[in-house]
Amino acid sequence: MSTLEIVWFVLIGILWAGFFFLEGFDFGIGMQFVLNARDQKDRDALYQAIGPNWDANEVWLVTAGGAMFAAFPFWYASLFSGFYLMLLIVLLSLIYRGVSFEFREQMPTIQGTQLWERLIALTSFLVPFFLGMIFTAMVSGTPIDAQGNLSAGFFDYVTPFTLVGGVAVSLMSYVHGLNYTRLRIDGPLRNRAMTQLKYLYPILLAGEALFAVLLFFYTDFIQTKTILMLILLLTLVLTTVIGWVLAVKRQQEIVPFILSGLTLIEVVVLLFTGLFPRVMVANNPLHTLNIAMTSSSAYTLKVMTIVVLIALPITLGYQIWSFWVFRKRIVSHKVVE
């Protein structure tokens, strides 16, 4: 296992972490079209809060998938073929979500507008839910054969662990979106977001505790990397508790938003750390895929490293500039039609 192989395993983890941090609050905002908004002005404010950025945030997902394909083609092949149906749902949800943002603006009737807004809410839940299921199934063990082919049945994908993983990622995204609402929007939406956070933070903590218990039974993470996993789990819980106190008790905005995004990042770090040096866990340990056996050639990884050193700062710079330009707070009942 070479240094570049390890670097690209870490970089793919960073790309997924960036996606969940940035697109996580987008998903949370999308779910609020149904779960928080009460009228059309509320939904217009939610749209304006993420309108300039949501599509740029999805670039991280495309880049993460592309990096897996180029750096670890055998990992990509097993994962994307074995989880084909789940990934198809994710893809269709992303397509319809993007279409819904555009079509809601073109509808001549309020009923038509609300139809697309409900679809925004549904697809904003489905994407993090199924990605959460995929990641937890990937680390808990799947029926991979000696050639790296993954042929699983319904109950290989749908287990208590994967369901909790899906719900956890969706709930974390929703909490992240509520914190973004408090940061970017004034008015009734912001007040309702605070009310929901008072109830959701305790539920999120309970979910994290359940996730930790299932992590012990469905993976070997805690058994093989005990101290490191306990530190990461404790960090996840502490981040949630501090975010809860600062958001609900202290009425702060910026730090709770950052912390709710960090919880999503910490889940990615936990899963990738527990997985290392593997990339997919097989039910038969002899068929487990690791970094060395799934990576591209050293030359390919070298060229990719040069490209990413040039492209990543440009992408980050553009996104930071975009958020700065559209930093002005929105008042939900003073939205310009």
C-alpha positions in Angstrom: 0.0 0.0 0.0 1.6 3.2 -1.2 1.5 6.7 0.2 -0.5 8.0 -2.8 -3.1 5.2 -2.3 -3.5 6.3 1.3 -3.6 10.0 0.3 -6.4 9.3 -2.2 -8.4 7.2 0.3 -8.2 10.2 2.7 -9.1 12.7 -0.1 -12.2 10.7 -1.1 -13.2 10.8 2.6 -12.6 14.6 2.6 -14.8 15.0 -0.6 -17.6 13.0 1.0 -17.3 15.1 4.2 -17.4 18.3 2.2 -20.5 17.1 0.4 -22.4 16.2 3.5 -21.4 19.5 5.2 -22.5 21.7 2.3 -25.3 19.7 0.8 -26.5 18.6 4.2 -28.0 22.0 5.0 -29.4 22.1 1.5 -31.3 18.9 2.2 -32.4 20.3 5.6 -33.7 23.4 3.9 -35.5 21.2 1.3 -37.2 19.2 4.0 -38.5 22.4 5.6 -40.6 23.1 2.5 -43.1 20.7 4.2 -41.9 20.4 7.8 -41.4 24.1 8.7 -42.9 26.4 6.1 -46.5 27.5 6.6 -47.2 29.7 3.6 -45.8 30.6 0.2 -43.6 33.4 1.5 -41.9 31.0 3.9 -41.2 28.6 1.0 -39.9 31.5 -1.2 -37.5 32.5 1.7 -36.3 28.9 1.9 -35.6 28.8 -1.8 -33.8 32.1 -1.7 -31.6 30.9 1.2 -30.1 28.1 -1.0 -31.0 29.1 -4.5 -27.5 30.5 -5.4 -25.6 27.6 -3.9 -27.4 24.3 -4.0 -26.2 23.2 -7.4 -22.6 24.1 -6.6 -22.7 22.1 -3.4 -23.6 19.0 -5.4 -20.3 19.3 -7.3 -18.7 17.6 -4.2 -20.8 14.5 -4.8 -19.9 14.3 -8.4 -16.3 14.8 -7.6 -16.3 12.2 -4.8 -17.8 9.6 -7.2 -15.4 10.5 -10.0 -12.4 10.3 -7.6 -13.5 6.8 -6.5 -13.8 5.8 -10.2 -10.4 7.1 -11.1 -8.4 6.3 -8.0 -10.1 3.0 -6.9 -11.9 1.6 -10.0 -12.4 -1.9 -8.4 -14.0 -0.3 -5.3 -16.2 1.8 -7.6 -17.2 -1.2 -9.7 -18.2 -3.3 -6.7 -20.0 -0.5 -4.8 -21.9 1.0 -7.8 -22.9 -2.4 -9.2 -23.8 -4.0 -5.9 -25.8 -0.9 -4.7 -27.2 -0.2 -8.1 -30.9 0.2 -7.1 -30.1 2.4 -4.1 -27.8 4.6 -6.1 -30.4 4.8 -8.8 -32.9 6.2 -6.3 -30.3 8.7 -5.2 -29.6 9.7 -8.8 -33.3 10.1 -9.7 -33.9 12.0 -6.5 -31.1 14.4 -7.3 -32.5 14.9 -10.8 -36.0 15.5 -9.7 -34.8 17.8 -6.9 -32.9 20.0 -9.4 -35.8 20.0 -11.8 -38.2 20.9 -9.0 -36.3 24.0 -8.0 -36.6 25.2 -11.6 -40.1 24.1 -12.3 -41.6 25.7 -9.1 -40.7 29.0 -10.6 -42.6 28.4 -13.8 -45.9 27.1 -12.6 -48.9 29.3 -13.4 -50.9 28.0 -10.4 -50.2 27.8 -6.7 -51.2 24.1 -6.8 -48.5 23.4 -9.4 -45.9 25.3 -7.4 -46.8 23.4 -4.2 -46.6 20.1 -6.1 -43.0 20.7 -7.0 -42.2 22.0 -3.5 -43.5 18.8 -2.0 -41.2 16.9 -4.4 -38.3 19.1 -3.2 -39.0 18.0 0.4 -39.4 14.3 -0.5 -36.2 14.1 -2.6 -34.3 16.1 0.0 -35.1 13.3 2.5 -34.5 10.4 0.2 -30.9 11.4 -0.9 -29.4 11.5 2.6 -31.5 8.6 3.8 -30.3 6.2 1.1 -26.7 7.5 1.2 -26.7 6.8 4.9 -28.0 3.3 4.3 -25.3 2.7 1.6 -22.4 3.8 3.8 -23.6 1.7 6.8 -24.2 -1.3 4.7 -20.8 -0.9 3.1 -19.0 -1.1 6.4 -21.2 -3.7 8.1 -20.5 -6.5 5.6 -22.0 -7.6 2.3 -21.9 -10.8 0.2 -18.8 -10.1 -2.0 -17.3 -13.1 -3.9 -13.7 -13.8 -4.7 -13.9 -11.7 -7.9 -15.2 -8.7 -6.0 -18.8 -9.0 -7.3 -21.5 -8.0 -4.9 -24.8 -9.9 -5.1 -27.0 -9.0 -2.2 -30.6 -9.6 -1.3 -33.1 -7.2 0.4 -32.1 -8.1 3.9 -28.4 -7.6 3.2 -29.2 -3.9 2.4 -32.0 -3.3 4.9 -31.0 -4.1 8.5 -31.6 -2.2 11.8 -28.1 -0.7 11.4 -28.6 0.6 7.8 -32.1 1.9 8.7 -30.7 3.8 11.7 -27.8 5.0 9.5 -30.3 6.4 6.9 -32.5 8.1 9.5 -29.5 9.5 11.4 -28.0 11.1 8.3 -31.4 12.6 7.3 -32.0 13.9 10.8 -28.5 15.4 11.0 -29.1 17.1 7.7 -32.5 18.4 8.9 -30.9 19.8 12.1 -28.1 21.3 10.0 -30.7 22.9 7.8 -32.6 24.3 10.8 -29.4 25.9 12.0 -28.9 27.4 8.5 -32.4 28.8 8.6 -31.6 30.5 11.9 -28.4 31.9 10.4 -29.9 33.2 7.1 -33.6 33.9 7.6 -35.6 36.2 9.9 -39.2 36.0 10.8 -41.6 33.1 11.7 -39.4 30.5 10.0 -36.5 31.3 12.2 -38.7 31.1 15.3 -40.2 27.7 14.3 -36.7 26.4 13.5 -35.7 27.2 17.1 -38.8 25.4 18.5 -38.0 22.3 16.5 -34.4 22.3 17.5 -35.4 22.2 21.2 -37.1 18.8 20.5 -34.8 17.4 17.8 -31.4 17.7 19.6 -32.4 15.2 22.3 -33.7 12.8 19.7 -30.5 13.2 17.8 -28.4 12.4 20.9 -30.5 9.3 21.5 -30.0 8.3 17.9 -26.3 8.7 18.2 -26.3 6.4 21.2 -28.3 3.8 19.3 -25.9 4.1 16.4 -22.9 3.5 18.7 -24.6 0.3 20.1 -25.4 -1.0 16.6 -21.9 -0.1 15.4 -20.5 -2.6 18.0 -22.8 -5.4 16.8 -22.7 -4.9 13.1 -19.0 -3.9 12.6 -15.7 -4.8 14.0 -14.7 -1.1 14.4 -14.9 -0.9 18.2 -13.4 -4.4 18.7 -10.3 -3.7 16.5 -9.8 0.1 17.1 -11.3 0.5 20.5 -9.7 3.6 21.8 -9.9 5.5 18.5 -13.5 4.6 17.9 -14.5 5.6 21.5 -12.7 9.0 21.0 -14.6 9.6 17.7 -17.9 8.6 19.2 -17.3 10.8 22.2 -16.4 13.7 20.0 -19.6 13.2 18.0 -21.7 13.3 21.1 -19.9 16.3 22.6 -20.2 18.2 19.3 -24.0 17.6 19.4 -24.3 18.6 23.1 -22.3 21.8 22.6 -24.3 22.6 19.5 -27.5 22.0 21.5 -26.5 24.3 24.3 -25.3 27.1 22.1 -28.3 27.0 19.8 -31.1 26.5 22.2 -29.8 27.8 25.5 -27.4 30.6 24.3 -29.4 31.5 21.1 -26.2 31.6 19.0 -26.3 31.0 15.3 -22.9 30.7 13.5 -21.2 28.2 15.9 -24.2 25.8 16.1 -24.4 25.8 12.3 -20.7 24.9 12.1 -21.1 22.2 14.8 -24.1 20.6 13.2 -22.1 20.4 10.0 -19.2 18.9 12.0 -21.4 16.1 13.2 -21.9 15.0 9.6 -18.2 15.3 8.9 -17.4 13.3 12.1 -19.7 10.4 10.9 -17.7 10.3 7.7 -14.4 10.3 9.6 -15.6 7.6 11.9 -16.7 5.3 9.0 -13.6 5.9 6.9 -11.3 5.4 10.0 -13.0 2.2 11.0 -12.9 1.0 7.4 -9.2 1.7 6.8 -7.3 0.0 5.2 -10.3 -1.7 3.7 -12.7 -0.1 1.2 -15.6 -2.6 1.5 -16.2 -5.2 4.1 -17.3 -8.7 2.9 -19.2 -11.3 4.9 -16.3 -13.6 4.2 -13.1 -11.8 5.4 -11.1 -13.4 2.6 -13.1 -11.4 0.0 -12.9 -8.0 1.8 -11.6 -5.3 -0.6 -8.7 -3.2 0.6 -7.0 -0.1 -0.7 -4.0 -1.9 -2.3 -6.1 -4.4 -4.4 -8.6 -1.8 -5.7 -6.4 1.2 -6.6 -5.3 2.5 -9.9 -1.7 2.7 -11.1 0.9 4.9 -9.4 1.1 7.1 -12.5 -2.7 7.7 -12.5 -2.7 8.6 -8.9 0.2 11.0 -9.5 -1.5 12.8 -12.3 -4.8 13.0 -10.3 -2.9 14.5 -7.4 -1.5 17.3 -9.6 -5.0 18.0 -11.0 -6.6 18.2 -7.5 -3.9 20.5 -6.2 -4.9 22.9 -8.9 -8.6 22.5 -9.0 -9.5 22.1 -5.3 -8.4 25.6 -4.3 -10.2 27.2 -7.2 -13.4 25.3 -6.3 -13.1 26.3 -2.6 -12.4 29.9 -3.5 -15.4 30.1 -5.8 -17.8 28.7 -3.2 -16.5 30.9 -0.4 -16.9 33.9 -2.7 -20.4 32.8 -3.6 -21.5 32.4 0.1 -20.0 35.8 0.9 -21.8 37.6 -2.0 -25.2 36.1 -0.9 -24.6 36.5 2.8 -27.4 39.0 3.4 -30.1 37.7 5.8 -33.6 37.0 4.3 -36.8 38.1 6.0 -39.4 35.4 5.3 -42.4 37.7 5.0 -40.6 40.4 3.0 -39.4 38.3 0.2 -39.4 40.0 -3.2 -41.8 38.1 -5.5 
